[in-house]
């Protein structure tokens, strides 16, 4: 089982958001009964749980984004980190000659 914490978090949030959306829609439509909350909880459990599992699987299968180069590899980035307002000249374009 890969990333159970991610799956648990995504499924829980998805269920809560789905349940809350159904409650808001029901209250907006004028239903003020306990059946609204029971139906929202049921719908949130099944639909939100399934949607959360789909999103967790999609996140797990997505390629890992590349990390940016550290400031120790780029001296200009290190200088900007220390002094953010310092002006940094752009490097010349490859097609620009030295003449």
N, C-alpha and C positions, 0 to 999 in steps of 0.2 A: 504494500500500500504506500504509494508515493504521496507526500505532502498531505498528511491527514489534517494538519492544522489549517492549511489553506482551504481544504474541502469543507471542514467544519465551519470555518468563518464565513465562507462565501454562501454556503447553504443556509446558515442561520440568518444572515443579513437578507438574503433573497426571500426567505419565508416571512421575515418581519416586514419587509417592504411590500410584498404582495398582500399580506394580511391588512396592513395599514391602508394601502390603496383601495382595497375592496371596502373597508369600513368607511373611508372618506366618500367613495362613490355612493355607497348605500345611504349614508347620512345626508348627502347632497340631494339624493333622489327622494328623500322624505321618509325613509324607513327608520323608525326609532324603536325597534323591537329587539328582544334578545336573540331572535332567530338570525338577525343580520350578523351579530358577532359570532354565532356558531357557524354560520355559512362562511363567513370570512376566514375563520380559523381553519375550517376544513379545506377551503380553497387554497389558502396560504400554505397549508401543510403539504398538500399534494402538488399543486402547480408551482408554488415557490420552491419546494424541495427539488422537483424535477428540473426547473430552470436553473437552480443553484448548482446542481450536479453537472449540467451542460456547460455552464460558465466555468466551473472549476476544471473540468476536463479541457476546455478550450485554453484556459490559462496555463495549465500544466503542459500542453502540447505546443504552446507558442515558443518560438526560439528565444533564447536568453539574449537580452540586449547587450551590446558590447559596452564595456566600461570605458569611459574616456581616459585619455592618457593622464597620468599623474603629473602634478606640477614639477616633480623632480625630473621628468623626462623633457619638459618644455621650459626652458629658462624664462621665456617671456611670460608664460602663465604663472610661474612662481613670482616674478616681479609684479605682475598685476594683482596677485593675491595679497602681496604686502602693501602695494601702493595702487589702489584701484583707479585713481584719477590720472595716473601717468599716461601720457600719450604713447601709443605704440604705432610705429609706421607699418604700413602694409608692405609685404615683400613684393618685389617686381614680378610682373607676369612672365611666364616662360618665354613668350614670343618677343619680349622687350630685349633689345640688344644692349650691350655695354657702351656702344658708340654714341 
